[in-house]
């Protein structure tokens, strides 16, 4: 059989030859199609037209409030950012922080509908935020009486030492997590109890929840948790889960989940490029996250897979220039099955591309997990420079029509005894960073050694690792060095490497990169693994165009099945697409979880498959 294919959206007409797929409605799945979770359509239910007064424009984010009937919106007014409440149509505008805060961003509405947590700007470009709790009476939706109270963090001092980044309260406002950057120890993921003081809300009994490591071991794999770069965290599943980010392998950023009851940790994303952010749906079944899969934003540094033994020093510098010089390729939005998670070279869910010229910057699920409020930002045009682009934003309600509404997981209170099992008092936190270690010889699990050196502190120091026939799996062996010299974080540092990899992953990583303030850098980096060559820090000029996945249809003549699949970046398997509408003549059918629809087809019939978020495919069936 010959299938003549024409893809929508003005794409080139192509002709392909394919085998006929003929099977009964209960036939087995196509062996060329993975049996993993199906991909799904989505549609824009509405674009919200905010009724803002003159001088007010949309800011960075819009989120669903706890009652599910309002939006809490960041706005730009009088040269600064503030927080407003509207209804779901964008009407009934009311600024709740105007007059009580000079600026307001990074907002969270607490479960009781009476309190709003927000950040009041940053200083020095270091992310040193101050936070405030706004209490409203009778509620945040009708905030007639307002009381604004600053939040006092345990650590202060220098700009670097007081980086209270990404602070987020649990649903009840009883505990707060935040990412702290100490000039001595570097990044540490902190959690503390929030209590009311005389004139402030105070964070007390600070603990650090970075993973524990075997301090007595001589194996690098047992000690690597002391050397990773960490950032986090945020609350999900009603407070049952903390999501955080860490480098899983050298300079490779991934998402992790921590069960707050059991203390079990799970790596949610497994890739060699950058993964970040994330909003788990209220029922816990699916996760929105952002990923550079298919964009190669950090792959030149990460495709030579190695332990992240100096990442606590290097990732904050290399990650910054690697990301801020390519805002056009800012991590794309994805949705995946939470239980399955992202698999390297395999399942990762699907990209959520509404318009290739825009990308999603904010995501807030409705309680039934079938819809989300999304805020998009228009990508900068052309190559341009790095940094955060000043481009338009818009907010929409996105709907996943094949989903059945579910109930959200109810919020839970945190248990201090359980917390003690997965965290330590801040005084007991002792990573490699900030502890003199001129030389320590570590072993590979299978072979070889890694000579590790930490001299200095996160703010200023020299950190290096020298590999000799190093292997943890007995399949790939590493030789060479990687080094980071920090003159003054975060404005002056130099990364260098000359690494060779033998065995299953054969190749090298070489480079010298001088890092300056913001997105400034100079130097070169190049890597080759198994014949794949990459060179240079990606910039906006090298950003590949984004595109919705293309549907693929295999159809049998006569009464039988039509299978609809799609392939997404980084996944070598075609995935079934459920909820695709397949039509021929006047007949239509919708694909099931296997991507299968049943239609009465005849030779010469034109078959069209459509699904929101995918390129439509039209096929003409010819032959017998």
C-alpha positions in Angstrom: 0.0 0.0 0.0 1.2 3.5 -0.7 0.2 6.4 1.6 0.3 9.9 0.2 0.9 12.3 3.1 0.1 16.0 3.4 0.8 17.7 6.7 -1.1 20.8 7.7 0.3 24.2 8.6 1.7 24.8 5.1 4.4 22.1 5.4 5.9 20.4 2.4 4.0 17.6 0.9 5.8 14.3 1.1 5.3 10.8 -0.1 6.0 7.8 2.1 5.8 4.1 1.7 4.5 2.1 4.6 3.1 -1.3 5.5 -0.6 -1.7 5.9 -1.8 -2.1 9.5 -4.8 -4.3 9.6 -6.1 -5.8 12.8 -9.2 -6.4 14.8 -10.4 -3.9 17.4 -8.9 -6.1 20.0 -5.6 -6.7 18.2 -2.2 -6.3 19.9 -0.3 -3.1 19.8 2.1 -2.3 17.0 5.5 -3.6 18.1 7.0 -0.4 16.6 5.0 1.7 19.1 6.0 1.8 22.7 3.4 0.6 25.2 4.1 3.5 27.5 1.6 6.3 28.4 -0.3 7.8 25.5 0.2 11.4 24.4 -2.9 13.6 24.6 -4.5 16.6 22.9 -4.9 20.0 24.5 -6.9 23.0 23.5 -6.9 26.7 24.5 -10.3 27.1 26.1 -9.9 30.9 26.3 -7.4 33.7 26.2 -8.0 35.8 29.3 -8.5 39.5 28.5 -7.6 41.2 31.7 -9.6 44.3 32.5 -6.8 46.3 34.0 -7.0 50.1 34.7 -4.9 52.5 32.7 -1.2 52.2 33.6 -1.4 48.5 34.6 -0.1 45.7 32.5 0.3 42.0 32.9 3.4 40.7 34.7 5.1 37.3 34.9 2.5 35.0 36.4 -1.2 34.2 37.0 -2.3 31.4 39.3 -5.5 29.7 40.4 -6.6 30.8 43.9 -7.6 28.1 46.5 -11.3 28.7 45.8 -10.8 27.9 42.1 -12.9 30.9 41.1 -10.2 33.6 41.0 -6.8 34.4 39.6 -3.9 35.9 41.6 -2.0 37.9 39.0 1.4 39.6 39.0 1.0 43.1 37.4 3.3 45.9 36.4 2.3 49.3 37.6 4.1 52.5 38.5 7.4 51.0 37.4 7.1 48.0 39.7 5.5 44.6 40.2 2.4 44.2 42.4 -0.2 41.4 43.0 -3.8 41.7 42.0 -6.9 39.4 42.2 -9.4 39.0 39.3 -12.1 36.6 38.5 -11.5 33.8 35.9 -12.6 36.1 33.1 -9.9 38.7 34.1 -12.5 41.1 35.5 -13.2 42.4 39.0 -9.6 43.7 39.3 -8.3 44.5 42.7 -4.7 45.2 43.6 -4.1 43.6 47.0 -0.5 44.7 47.6 -0.6 48.3 46.2 0.0 50.6 49.1 1.5 48.0 51.4 4.5 46.8 49.4 7.0 48.7 47.2 7.0 45.6 44.9 5.6 42.1 45.0 6.4 39.0 43.1 6.8 35.2 43.5 3.3 35.0 45.1 1.6 32.1 46.8 -1.9 32.1 48.1 -2.3 29.9 51.2 -5.0 27.3 51.6 -7.1 29.3 54.0 -7.8 32.0 51.4 -6.8 34.7 53.9 -3.1 34.9 53.4 -0.7 35.7 50.6 3.0 35.1 50.7 5.2 37.2 48.3 8.7 38.4 47.7 9.6 42.1 47.8 12.2 42.2 45.0 15.9 41.4 45.1 19.1 43.3 45.5 22.5 43.3 43.8 21.4 40.8 41.1 22.1 38.0 43.5 18.6 36.9 44.2 18.6 38.1 47.8 14.9 38.3 48.4 12.9 39.6 51.3 9.5 38.0 51.9 6.2 39.3 53.4 3.0 37.7 54.6 -0.1 39.6 53.7 -3.2 38.8 55.9 -6.5 39.8 54.5 -9.9 40.1 56.1 -12.4 38.7 55.4 -10.4 37.0 52.6 -7.9 37.6 49.8 -10.9 37.9 47.4 -12.3 40.8 49.4 -9.3 42.2 51.2 -10.9 45.1 53.0 -8.5 45.0 56.0 -4.8 44.3 55.2 -1.9 43.6 57.4 1.6 43.2 55.9 4.2 41.5 58.0 7.9 40.9 57.0 9.4 37.4 57.3 12.6 37.1 59.2 15.0 34.4 57.9 17.7 32.7 60.0 20.6 33.8 57.8 21.6 37.2 56.8 24.8 39.1 56.2 26.3 39.7 52.8 24.4 39.7 49.6 25.8 36.2 48.8 25.1 34.9 52.2 21.5 36.0 52.3 20.2 34.5 49.1 16.8 33.4 50.3 15.7 32.2 46.9 12.5 30.5 45.9 11.0 30.5 49.4 7.6 28.7 49.5 5.2 28.0 52.3 3.4 24.7 52.7 -0.4 24.8 52.1 -1.1 25.7 55.7 1.7 28.2 56.1 3.3 26.2 58.9 6.7 25.4 57.2 8.7 27.2 54.6 11.3 25.8 52.2 13.9 28.0 50.5 17.2 27.8 48.7 20.0 29.5 50.6 23.5 30.2 49.2 26.1 30.5 51.9 29.4 32.2 50.9 31.1 29.3 52.7 29.1 26.2 51.9 27.3 27.2 48.7 23.7 26.0 48.0 21.7 24.4 50.7 18.0 23.4 50.6 16.5 24.6 53.9 13.2 24.1 55.7 12.0 25.9 58.9 8.9 26.4 61.0 7.1 29.7 60.4 6.0 31.3 63.7 4.5 34.7 64.5 6.9 37.0 66.3 6.3 40.5 67.8 6.7 42.4 64.6 7.7 39.7 62.1 7.0 36.2 61.1 10.1 34.2 62.0 11.6 31.1 60.5 12.9 29.0 63.3 14.5 25.5 63.8 16.2 25.6 60.4 17.1 22.2 58.9 18.8 21.2 55.6 17.2 18.5 53.5 20.0 17.7 51.0 20.4 13.9 50.8 22.7 12.2 53.3 25.9 10.6 52.2 28.3 7.9 53.6 31.0 10.0 55.1 33.3 7.0 55.8 33.2 5.6 52.3 36.1 5.9 49.9 33.9 5.4 46.8 33.0 8.5 44.9 29.5 7.3 44.2 28.8 7.1 48.0 30.0 10.7 48.5 28.6 12.5 45.5 25.6 13.8 47.3 28.1 16.0 49.2 29.1 17.7 46.0 26.0 18.3 43.9 24.5 21.7 43.2 21.1 21.9 44.8 18.1 24.2 44.4 14.6 24.0 45.9 12.1 23.3 46.8 8.3 23.6 46.2 5.3 21.8 47.8 3.1 19.4 45.8 0.5 16.7 46.4 -1.1 18.7 49.2 2.3 19.0 51.0 3.1 15.3 50.6 5.9 15.9 48.1 8.8 18.4 47.9 10.2 18.9 44.4 13.8 20.1 44.1 16.5 20.3 41.5 20.1 18.9 41.6 22.9 18.0 39.3 22.5 14.2 38.7 25.7 13.9 36.7 28.4 16.4 35.8 26.7 19.8 35.1 23.5 18.0 34.3 20.4 19.4 36.1 17.4 17.2 36.9 14.2 17.2 39.0 13.9 15.2 42.2 10.9 14.4 44.4 11.0 13.9 48.2 8.2 12.1 50.0 7.7 14.1 53.2 6.2 11.1 55.1 8.7 8.4 54.2 11.7 10.4 53.3 12.1 8.5 50.0 13.7 10.4 47.1 13.1 9.8 43.5 14.8 11.2 40.4 11.9 12.3 38.2 13.8 13.4 35.1 16.7 11.4 33.5 18.3 13.2 30.7 21.6 14.8 29.7 20.1 18.3 29.2 18.5 20.8 31.5 15.3 20.1 33.4 13.7 22.5 35.8 10.5 23.8 37.4 7.5 21.6 37.6 3.9 21.6 38.8 2.4 18.2 39.8 -1.3 18.0 39.0 -3.6 18.0 42.1 -4.4 14.3 41.6 -0.7 13.5 41.4 -1.0 11.7 38.1 0.7 14.1 35.7 3.5 16.7 36.0 4.1 19.9 34.1 7.9 20.6 33.8 10.3 22.5 31.7 13.0 20.8 29.7 15.7 21.6 27.2 15.3 18.1 25.7 16.0 18.4 22.0 17.5 21.9 22.4 21.0 21.0 23.5 21.3 23.9 25.9 23.8 22.2 28.2 24.7 19.0 26.3 28.1 20.2 25.2 29.1 20.0 28.9 27.0 17.0 29.9 27.2 14.4 27.2 30.5 13.1 28.7 28.7 11.6 31.6 30.7 11.8 34.9 30.0 12.2 38.6 29.1 15.8 39.7 32.1 15.9 42.0 32.8 19.7 41.7 29.3 20.8 40.6 28.7 22.6 43.9 31.2 25.1 42.7 30.9 24.9 38.9 27.2 24.6 38.1 26.2 28.0 39.4 28.7 29.6 37.1 28.4 27.5 33.9 24.7 27.0 34.2 24.1 30.7 34.3 26.0 31.5 31.1 24.7 28.4 29.4 21.1 29.4 30.0 21.1 33.2 30.0 22.8 33.4 26.6 20.0 31.5 25.0 16.7 32.9 26.3 15.1 32.2 22.9 15.6 28.5 23.7 14.5 28.8 27.2 13.3 25.5 28.5 10.2 24.3 26.7 7.1 23.2 28.6 6.3 19.5 28.8 3.6 17.3 30.5 4.3 13.7 31.5 3.0 10.8 33.5 4.4 11.3 37.0 4.6 7.6 37.8 6.7 6.8 34.7 8.8 9.9 34.7 11.4 11.0 32.1 13.7 8.3 30.7 16.9 9.1 28.9 16.4 8.3 25.3 12.8 7.2 26.0 9.6 8.5 27.4 9.4 12.1 28.5 5.7 12.9 27.9 5.1 15.6 25.3 6.0 19.2 24.7 3.1 21.7 25.2 3.5 24.2 22.3 0.5 26.4 21.8 2.3 28.8 19.4 6.0 28.2 18.4 6.6 31.9 18.7 5.7 31.9 22.4 6.7 29.7 25.3 5.0 28.9 28.6 6.5 30.6 31.6 3.9 29.9 34.3 1.5 27.0 34.9 -1.2 26.6 37.6 -3.5 23.5 37.6 -7.2 23.7 38.3 -8.3 21.4 41.2 -9.8 18.7 38.8 -6.5 18.2 37.0 -8.1 18.7 33.5 -7.3 22.3 33.0 -4.5 24.8 33.8 -4.0 28.5 33.7 -0.8 29.1 31.6 1.2 32.3 31.1 3.1 32.6 27.9 5.9 34.9 26.9 6.7 35.8 23.4 10.2 34.6 22.4 12.7 37.3 21.5 13.2 37.7 17.7 16.5 37.1 16.0 19.8 36.2 17.7 19.8 39.2 20.0 21.7 39.1 23.3 21.1 37.1 26.4 19.3 38.1 29.5 15.6 38.2 30.3 13.8 39.6 27.2 11.2 42.3 27.6 8.5 40.8 25.4 4.7 40.5 25.7 2.9 38.0 27.9 -0.5 36.5 27.7 -2.6 34.2 29.9 -4.9 31.4 28.8 -6.9 28.5 30.2 -5.7 25.2 28.7 -7.9 22.2 28.6 -7.0 18.5 28.3 -10.3 17.1 26.9 -9.6 13.4 27.2 -9.1 13.6 31.0 -11.8 12.7 33.5 -12.1 15.2 36.4 -10.6 14.0 39.6 -10.5 15.2 43.2 -7.3 16.9 44.4 -5.3 15.3 47.2 -6.3 17.1 50.4 -3.5 19.1 52.2 -1.7 17.6 55.1 0.2 19.0 58.1 3.9 18.2 58.3 5.1 15.8 60.9 8.3 17.0 62.8 9.4 13.5 63.6 9.1 12.4 60.0 11.0 15.5 58.9 13.8 14.7 61.2 14.4 11.5 59.2 15.1 13.3 55.9 16.8 16.5 57.2 19.4 17.7 59.6 19.8 20.8 61.8 21.7 23.4 59.8 24.6 23.2 62.2 25.1 19.5 61.3 25.2 20.1 57.5 28.7 19.5 56.3 29.1 19.2 52.5 32.5 19.2 50.8 32.2 22.9 50.0 33.8 25.1 52.7 35.8 22.2 54.3 39.5 22.2 53.5 40.3 19.1 51.4 43.5 19.6 49.4 43.5 16.1 48.2 41.2 13.1 48.7 41.5 9.9 46.6 38.2 8.3 45.8 37.5 5.0 44.1 35.3 4.1 41.2 32.7 1.4 42.0 34.2 -0.8 39.2 37.7 0.6 38.6 40.0 3.5 38.8 40.1 6.6 40.9 39.1 10.2 41.2 41.5 12.6 43.0 39.3 15.4 44.5 40.5 18.8 45.7 38.5 21.5 47.4 40.4 24.6 48.5 38.6 27.7 49.6 34.9 28.5 49.8 31.9 28.9 47.5 32.6 32.7 47.3 36.3 32.2 46.3 38.2 28.9 45.8 39.7 26.3 43.6 38.1 23.0 43.0 39.2 20.1 40.8 39.0 16.4 40.1 41.5 14.2 38.2 40.2 10.9 36.9 42.3 7.8 36.2 40.7 4.9 34.5 37.6 5.8 36.6 34.4 3.7 36.2 31.3 3.0 38.2 29.6 0.6 35.8 32.5 -1.3 34.3 31.4 -0.2 30.8 32.7 3.4 30.4 36.1 4.6 31.7 37.2 8.2 32.3 40.6 9.9 32.3 41.6 13.5 32.6 40.7 16.6 34.7 37.9 19.1 35.4 38.6 22.3 37.3 36.8 25.4 38.6 38.5 28.5 39.9 36.2 31.0 41.5 37.8 34.4 41.9 34.6 36.1 43.2 31.2 34.5 42.9 29.1 35.3 41.1 31.1 37.7 38.9 34.4 36.0 38.1 35.3 32.3 37.6 37.1 30.0 35.1 36.1 26.5 34.2 38.4 24.1 32.4 38.4 20.5 31.4 40.3 17.9 29.4 38.4 14.6 29.8 38.5 11.4 27.7 35.9 8.6 27.9 36.5 5.0 26.7 34.2 2.1 26.4 30.4 2.2 25.8 30.6 6.0 25.7 33.6 7.0 23.7 34.8 10.5 23.2 36.1 13.6 25.0 35.2 17.0 26.6 37.6 19.9 26.3 37.3 23.5 27.1 38.3 26.8 28.8 35.5 29.2 29.7 35.9 32.5 31.6 32.7 33.5 33.3 31.8 37.1 34.2 28.8 38.9 35.6 25.3 38.0 34.3 25.6 36.3 31.0 29.1 37.4 30.1 31.7 34.7 29.1 34.6 34.1 26.7 36.4 31.0 25.7 35.6 27.7 24.0 34.2 24.2 24.8 33.7 21.2 22.6 32.7 17.6 23.2 32.3 14.4 21.1 30.6 11.2 22.4 30.0 8.2 20.1 30.5 10.5 17.1 28.1 13.2 18.2 30.0 16.5 18.0 29.0 19.7 19.8 30.9 22.9 20.2 30.4 26.3 21.9 27.9 27.6 24.4 24.6 27.7 22.6 23.3 31.2 21.9 20.0 32.5 20.6 21.4 32.4 17.1 21.8 28.7 17.3 18.4 27.9 18.8 16.5 25.3 16.8 12.9 26.2 15.9 10.1 24.8 18.1 7.4 22.8 16.5 4.3 20.9 17.5 4.8 17.1 17.1 3.5 15.6 13.8 0.8 13.0 13.8 1.4 9.8 11.9 -1.5 7.6 10.7 -1.4 4.0 9.7 -4.7 2.8 8.2 -6.1 -0.5 7.0 -8.4 -0.9 4.0 -12.0 -1.9 4.8 -13.4 -2.2 8.3 -10.5 -2.2 10.7 -8.3 0.0 12.7 -6.6 3.3 12.3 -3.6 4.0 14.6 -2.5 7.5 15.3 1.0 8.1 16.8 3.5 10.9 17.2 7.2 11.1 18.0 8.7 13.8 20.2 12.2 15.1 20.7 14.6 12.8 22.6 12.2 9.8 22.4 13.0 7.2 19.8 9.6 5.5 20.1 6.4 6.5 18.4 3.8 7.0 21.1 0.1 6.4 20.8 -2.0 9.6 20.7 -5.4 9.2 22.5 -8.3 11.6 21.8 -7.3 12.2 18.2 -10.3 12.7 15.9 -10.0 10.6 12.8 -12.4 11.3 9.9 -13.1 10.0 6.4 -16.0 11.0 4.4 -18.8 11.8 6.8 -17.6 9.3 9.4 -15.5 10.2 12.5 -14.0 8.2 15.4 -11.8 9.1 18.3 -8.6 7.2 19.2 -8.4 5.3 22.5 -5.5 4.9 24.9 -3.7 2.7 22.3 -4.1 5.4 19.7 -6.7 3.2 17.8 -9.9 4.2 16.2 -12.2 2.0 14.1 -13.5 3.2 10.8 -15.0 1.7 7.6 -12.3 2.5 5.1 -12.2 1.8 1.3 -9.4 2.2 -1.2 -9.1 5.9 -2.3 -10.5 7.1 1.0 -9.0 10.3 2.5 -8.2 9.9 6.2 -7.5 12.9 8.4 -6.3 12.8 12.0 -6.5 15.9 14.2 -5.5 16.5 17.8 -4.9 19.8 19.6 -1.2 20.5 20.1 -0.2 18.3 17.1 0.2 18.9 13.4 -2.8 17.5 11.5 -2.1 14.6 9.1 -4.1 13.8 6.0 -3.6 10.6 4.1 -5.0 9.2 0.9 -5.3 5.4 0.9 -4.4 3.9 -2.5 -4.0 0.3 -3.7 -5.7 -2.8 -2.5 
